[in-house]
Structure formats: structure tokens, C-alpha cells
Amino acid sequence: MKKINVLEVCGRLGLGGTEKNMQIITKYLNKRVFNVSACVLVPGGEREGAFRKMGIRIFHIKSPEEFAKLIKNKNIYVVHFHASEKHYQTFIRAANEAGALTIILMDNSGRMFNPEISKLIDRHMISKMIAIRYKKLYKVLDKDFHKNCRVLYCLVDLDEIEHFHLSSNEILQEKKKLGIGPRDLVIGGIGRPDISKWGNFYDMMPYLIKKVPNVKYLVMGVPEAIKEEIRKRKLDGYFIFLKSDPSDEAVPRFFQLINIYALSSSSGGESFGLTIAEAMACKKPVVVNSTPLVDNAQVELVDNGKTGFVVYSPKAFAEAIAYLASNKAVATRMGLAGYAKVKREYEAKKTTKMLEKRILELLQAKGIGIPKKIFKRYKKIHYFPSSKDIDDFEFEYERRLRDCVGKPDRVKILVGKHVAFSSLMQKFIRSIRLVNSRNIIMKRAEKK
């Protein structure tokens, strides 16, 4: 059998979790079965070097016409889009008209394109929370959802994380370079330098400093405007700012320098939260804030009281961190539980095998003969989460909204049941909250 030509597609190979996900899938897809190449709509990007290092050919295309020509010339059977972007619609149509047999969309928002386009694609959501939204927004019955939708979590490359292991002495030396003392509590946050990706993580610091004066907040990728806000509040003495780093070792090394991962999600919340999963993979307990009005997959990843804590307020955020700081045995136990969850649910090789099985099943349904010996290799590969897991999560999600440190925000929970799954309300909330947040920060930075 000839290799199956697969084209992995995204807007740009930047620093985001979507692009990281595409990079890991490209790395682990079975090269004896699949011939993998990549396509971007905008050239450049911090991750291009990683793709070239793997020997993956990258095509830059500017229009749907160029895209269709590429698919025809390279005999592409499978087109795999990463992220649910509106401007992908014309490229999806072009892929179909050019003869691509299977078009898969990694859906990170639960957004349906127009019905005509949606019929052309098979989806995999990146969290059960996004799957709930998709079903509720478009009134999709469970049985219909499972016909062409799955949940395939974002991938965590455990091999890569374990490869870049630092010794105790190396960690001490790295901390010393950064001005971190051996007795300091180090909490961390990481993201790309885009205001829309950062919440007001500094709001909890005044509460935390009173409880843990020797705290250091190590953050990577913070935009300059947010740094200015931190300086304005006279909190910069507790922060250590690191530049974004696209190298493979940057993230594993970062997590080895911290004791607790503290993520205050942005006004849009998390559709998955790859850095949360990566922190758990590094055996770190995680503290996150719940955002019931928008994306809230962080409460799906973090099991409150088991792998970390879910909080609602800055004060509760500080209390959760302080508790972990003074109860190291609990912090260690939570870190190990988080690692076990990553290994069980998000490990890259397992998830890639599920994607491979799905591609083969879709192609066979389109009339492509897949040799039995190849299918036999995937006989023991089961989809996770299962259909039942996805359907049951609607009730589990409501329980997780109430399970938190501090007092649950019952108003947000009640309102969130309606607006979190309303496309109109989502658009309104995101635009208002995001614009206001950006304007406040930028005005303060300008005054400085």
C-alpha cells in the first residue's frame, strides 16, 4: 500500500498551543503509513524551525486557488485543519473541490461553519467542555454528534519533557542566575506575548505576599503592557520576567524551576489549557481560576483537591497557593496525581494513535481499501474519552463549577449555564471584556 498523504494546516506556526499541538501530531504520525507535510497561510513563525528540523516540508499558500492546486498536485487524501477559524471556510471548500477524501477539523471553539461547509468536515473537539458547547449551541443530539465528531485532547509530549530533565544542582544554578533563593517559593505562569491570552494574575499577589513573603512569580511571555501594570502596582520585586522561547527544551526547563503552576485565565478562558497539562506532566500542582461565562476547560483538566485547586477569587487564589506552600506533602501528592492523569489521558503517542485510527476509518468509509494487517495494529486502540464520557460530562461539568476553593460564584454559575453556550452572548462577552481589559492596561502603560 502506498503511503497516505496527509496535509496539516494552520494559519501560522507561532507559539500558541494550537501550533504546538500540530507540531506534536506531525512528529508522532506513523511515517510508515502516512506521508506528512504542513501548510500555513502566513509564512514565518517561531515554530517553523522545529518543523524543518523534523524534515517536514512546509507549503506557504495565499489563496484557496493555490490550496486546491497543492492538494491536486500532491495527491493529498487527508487535510487536517487546526483551530476553528472563520476564514478556513473557503479553504475547506477548496480542499473538497480539489479531491481531498477526508477533511478533519481540530475544533477549539465549538463553532459551526455554515451548514453547507460543516457537512464537508469531520471534527475532533479538544475538550469535553467544547463538545458540550457545540451540542448545545446547535441543538445536536448525542447520537448525531457521535456520527462525525470525537473528542481528542491536545497532546502532551512526555518523551520530550522527560528528555530535558535537570539535576537538582542544575535547578539550583538556574535559580541562582535568576535571583531565586533556595528557600523561595516559586510559582509560575507561561503564555504567548498577547494581552488576550493573559488574565489579571497579579490581582492575587497582595493577598499572597502577606501569607508567603518569600514568593517569586516566574512568568514567560508576558506583554510589556502587563509588565508596566505590575510595576505600577509596585509588585515587580516579586516577579521574574522571561522572554518567550520557541525551543523544545524551554517549557520543560521552565516547569522544573517552579513549585506551583498558577494560571489566571484570560477573559476568554481556556478551550483546553495546554500549559496546564504540561505543568501536570512535570508533576507540578496547578491552581486555576474558574471562568463559567466563557471557555472553562481548565476545570476539566484540574481535579479540585486532587491534581490542584480551582478558585473563583484573587483571595482564594492566594489561599490555595499558600496552603500548598505550607503542605509540601500534599503538593507532591497532587503533582504525582496530575502526572498520572496526563499519562492516562493526554499522552501524545496514545492520542496520535487514536487520530491515525480515525483517519483510516474515514478513508475506508470513502472507499479506500486499507489492508487488514494495518487495521489489525489499531484493534486495541480505543477512543478516549468514550462517547459515554462525553455525554455524561454535561452533569459532571456542573458539579465541577461548584467544586472549588473559597465561595463558589453562584451568580456566574447560574448565568453561565445560559450564556456560556450561546454564540450571541459569547461574542458580546468576549468583545466587551477583552476590549475593556486591553484599554485599561494600555492607558495605564501610556501614562507611565
Residue pairs with C-beta under 8 A, 6 or more apart in sequence:
1 370
1 371
1 374
3 32
3 33
3 34
3 35
4 33
4 34
4 35
4 77
4 78
4 359
4 363
5 34
5 35
5 37
5 74
5 75
5 76
5 77
5 78
6 29
6 34
6 35
6 36
6 37
6 76
6 77
6 78
6 80
6 359
7 37
7 38
7 39
7 59
7 70
7 71
7 74
7 76
7 78
7 79
7 80
8 22
8 25
8 26
8 36
8 37
8 38
8 39
8 80
8 82
9 38
9 39
9 40
9 41
9 79
9 80
9 81
9 82
9 91
10 18
10 19
10 22
10 38
10 40
10 41
10 81
10 82
10 83
11 40
11 41
11 42
11 83
11 85
12 19
12 40
12 41
12 42
12 43
12 44
12 45
13 19
13 22
13 23
13 38
13 40
13 44
13 45
13 46
13 47
13 48
13 51
13 58
14 45
14 46
14 47
14 192
15 46
15 47
15 192
15 221
15 244
15 246
16 192
17 154
17 272
17 273
17 274
17 275
18 82
18 83
18 106
18 108
19 45
19 47
19 82
20 47
20 154
20 274
21 82
21 106
21 126
21 154
21 155
21 274
22 38
22 82
23 47
23 50
23 51
24 155
24 157
24 348
24 352
25 80
25 155
25 352
25 355
26 36
26 38
26 51
26 54
26 56
27 54
27 157
27 348
28 155
28 348
28 349
28 352
29 36
29 352
29 355
29 356
30 356
33 356
33 374
34 78
34 356
34 359
36 56
37 56
37 57
37 58
37 59
37 74
38 51
38 56
38 57
38 58
38 59
39 58
39 59
39 60
39 61
39 67
39 70
40 58
40 59
40 60
40 61
41 60
41 61
41 62
41 87
41 91
42 60
43 60
46 244
46 246
47 246
48 58
49 246
50 246
50 248
51 58
52 58
59 70
61 67
61 70
64 90
64 91
64 93
64 94
65 94
67 91
67 94
67 95
67 98
68 94
68 95
68 97
68 98
69 98
70 76
71 79
71 94
71 95
71 98
71 99
71 100
72 98
72 99
76 95
76 98
76 100
77 100
77 101
77 102
77 363
77 368
78 100
78 101
78 102
78 103
78 104
78 359
78 362
78 363
79 95
79 100
79 102
79 103
79 104
80 104
80 106
81 88
81 91
81 92
81 103
81 104
81 105
81 106
81 121
82 106
83 106
83 108
83 109
84 105
84 106
84 107
84 108
84 109
84 110
84 111
86 111
86 113
88 105
88 113
89 113
89 114
89 117
92 103
92 105
92 113
92 117
92 120
92 121
93 117
93 120
95 103
96 103
96 120
101 362
101 363
101 366
101 368
102 122
102 359
102 362
102 363
102 366
103 120
103 121
103 122
104 121
104 122
104 123
104 124
104 358
104 359
104 362
105 121
105 122
105 123
105 124
106 123
106 124
106 126
106 152
107 123
107 124
107 125
107 126
107 130
107 134
108 125
108 126
108 130
108 271
108 272
109 130
109 133
109 271
109 295
110 125
110 130
110 131
110 132
110 133
110 134
110 137
111 134
111 137
111 423
112 118
112 134
112 137
112 138
113 121
121 148
122 148
122 149
122 358
122 362
123 134
123 148
123 149
123 150
124 149
124 150
124 151
124 152
124 355
124 358
125 131
125 134
125 149
125 150
125 151
125 152
126 151
126 152
126 153
126 154
126 271
126 272
126 297
127 151
127 153
127 271
127 272
127 297
127 300
127 301
128 151
128 297
128 300
128 385
128 389
128 390
128 393
128 397
129 271
129 295
129 296
129 297
129 299
129 300
129 393
129 397
130 151
130 271
130 272
130 295
130 297
131 145
131 149
131 151
131 390
131 393
132 393
132 394
132 397
132 421
133 420
133 421
134 140
134 145
134 149
135 141
135 142
135 145
136 421
137 421
137 422
137 423
142 387
142 391
145 390
146 387
146 390
150 354
150 358
150 383
151 385
151 389
151 390
152 351
152 354
152 355
152 358
153 272
153 277
153 345
153 346
153 351
154 272
154 274
154 277
154 346
155 346
155 347
155 348
155 351
155 352
156 274
156 277
156 278
156 281
156 342
156 346
156 347
156 348
157 348
158 281
158 342
158 343
158 347
158 348
159 348
159 349
160 248
160 252
161 251
161 252
161 255
161 278
161 281
161 282
163 252
164 248
164 249
164 252
164 253
165 252
165 256
166 174
166 253
166 256
171 256
171 257
172 182
174 253
174 257
175 181
175 182
175 184
175 186
175 257
178 218
178 240
178 257
179 240
180 186
180 216
180 218
180 240
180 257
181 214
183 214
184 214
184 215
184 216
185 212
185 214
185 215
185 216
185 259
185 260
185 321
185 325
186 215
186 216
186 218
186 257
186 258
186 259
186 260
187 215
187 216
187 217
187 218
187 258
187 259
187 260
187 261
187 262
187 321
188 217
188 218
188 219
188 220
188 254
188 255
188 257
188 258
188 260
188 261
188 262
188 279
189 198
189 201
189 217
189 218
189 219
189 220
189 222
189 261
189 262
189 263
189 264
190 219
190 220
190 221
190 251
190 254
190 275
191 197
191 198
191 220
191 221
191 222
191 275
192 221
192 244
193 221
193 222
193 223
193 244
194 223
195 223
195 225
195 226
195 437
195 438
195 441
196 266
196 267
196 268
196 434
196 438
197 266
198 222
198 223
198 226
198 264
198 266
199 263
199 264
199 265
199 266
199 267
199 289
200 264
200 314
200 437
201 217
201 219
201 262
201 263
201 264
202 226
202 229
202 230
202 233
202 235
202 239
203 264
203 314
203 317
204 262
204 264
204 314
204 315
204 317
204 318
204 321
205 217
205 233
205 235
205 238
205 318
206 235
207 314
207 315
207 317
207 318
207 319
208 215
208 317
208 318
208 321
208 322
209 215
209 238
211 318
211 319
211 322
211 325
212 321
212 322
212 325
215 238
215 321
215 325
216 238
216 239
216 240
217 238
217 239
217 240
217 262
218 239
218 240
218 242
218 254
218 257
218 258
219 239
219 240
219 241
219 242
220 241
220 242
220 243
220 244
220 245
220 250
220 254
221 242
221 243
221 244
222 241
224 445
225 441
225 442
225 445
226 441
227 236
227 241
228 441
228 444
228 445
228 448
229 441
229 444
229 445
230 236
230 239
231 448
232 444
232 448
242 254
251 275
251 278
252 278
252 282
255 261
255 278
255 279
255 281
255 282
255 284
256 282
258 284
259 284
259 324
259 325
259 331
260 284
260 285
260 286
260 287
260 321
260 324
260 325
260 331
261 275
261 276
261 279
261 284
261 285
261 286
261 287
261 308
262 286
262 287
262 317
262 321
263 270
263 273
263 275
263 276
263 286
263 287
263 288
263 289
263 298
264 288
264 289
264 317
265 273
265 288
265 289
265 291
265 295
265 298
266 434
267 291
267 294
267 429
267 430
267 433
267 434
267 437
268 294
268 295
268 430
268 434
269 291
269 293
269 294
269 295
269 296
269 297
269 298
270 276
270 288
270 291
270 295
270 296
270 297
270 298
270 301
271 295
271 297
272 297
272 301
273 288
273 297
273 298
273 301
276 286
276 288
276 298
276 301
276 302
277 301
277 342
277 346
279 286
279 338
280 286
280 301
280 307
280 308
280 335
280 338
280 339
280 341
280 342
281 338
281 339
281 342
281 343
281 346
282 335
282 339
283 332
283 335
283 336
283 338
283 339
284 335
284 338
285 307
285 308
285 309
285 324
285 330
285 331
285 334
285 335
285 338
286 301
286 302
286 307
286 308
286 309
286 334
286 338
287 308
287 309
287 311
287 317
287 320
287 321
287 324
288 298
288 299
288 301
288 302
288 308
288 309
288 310
288 311
289 298
289 310
289 311
289 312
289 317
290 296
290 298
290 299
290 310
290 311
290 312
290 401
290 404
290 409
291 298
292 401
292 409
292 412
292 413
292 415
292 416
292 420
293 412
293 415
293 416
293 419
293 420
293 429
294 420
294 426
294 429
294 430
296 397
296 401
296 416
296 420
298 310
299 310
299 397
299 400
299 401
300 393
300 397
300 400
301 307
302 308
302 309
302 310
303 337
303 341
304 310
304 400
304 403
304 404
304 405
305 403
306 334
306 337
307 334
307 337
307 338
307 341
308 334
308 338
309 320
309 323
309 324
309 404
309 405
310 400
310 403
310 404
310 405
311 317
311 319
311 320
311 404
311 405
311 406
312 404
312 406
312 407
312 408
312 409
312 412
313 406
313 407
313 409
315 406
316 404
316 405
316 406
316 407
319 405
319 406
320 405
323 330
324 330
324 331
324 334
325 331
345 384
345 385
350 384
353 378
353 381
354 381
354 383
354 384
356 378
357 378
357 381
357 383
358 383
360 370
360 374
360 375
360 378
363 370
364 370
364 375
385 393
398 413
398 417
401 408
401 413
401 416
402 408
402 413
418 425
419 425
419 426
419 429
420 426
